[in-house]
Amino acid sequence: MIFSERLKEEREKRNWSQNDLAEKIHVSRQSVSKWKVFFDSLFMMGVLLFITKIVVWVLNKFAGANITIVADAPYVMNFLPLILMVIGGMGSDKLKKIYR
């Protein structure tokens, strides 16, 4: 189950709207929506990475290819700039509201 489905399920259990959830955690409704998109995107990137690993393994094993996805680099470092950019965007939205 992806994040947005799980979040919606939990909200509906409590009879909360997206606005209610945003008020309870002291963020805007748009921030909740951005989080859903962000975490769903991370999930899909993980799925795509897994599929890519399987395809590369099959090609290496059965087609005699010698393919390397990323040589000696942790995957977290590939996504770290993206994660920091998204977190910075969410934080700047909150700071903008505080210091208006």
C-alpha positions, 0 to 999 in steps of 0.5 A: 500500500502506498503512502497516500492510500494509507494516509487516506485510510487512517484519515477516514478511520478518524473521520478527518478531512485533509484540512482537519489533518493539516490543522492537527499537525499545524501545517497547510493542506497543501503541505499534506498534499505535497507530502503524499506526492513526495512519499509516493514518488519515493516508493515508486523510485524504489520500485523502479530501482528494484525492477532495474536490478532484476532486469540487469541481473537477468541480462548479466546472467542469461545474456552474458552482459556485464552491466553495473548500475552504480559502481560503489556508490550508495543509493542514498547519495543519489537521492540525497539532493532531491530529498533535501530540496523537498524538505527545504521547500516544505520548511520554507513554506512554514517559515514564510507563514510564521514571519509574514 
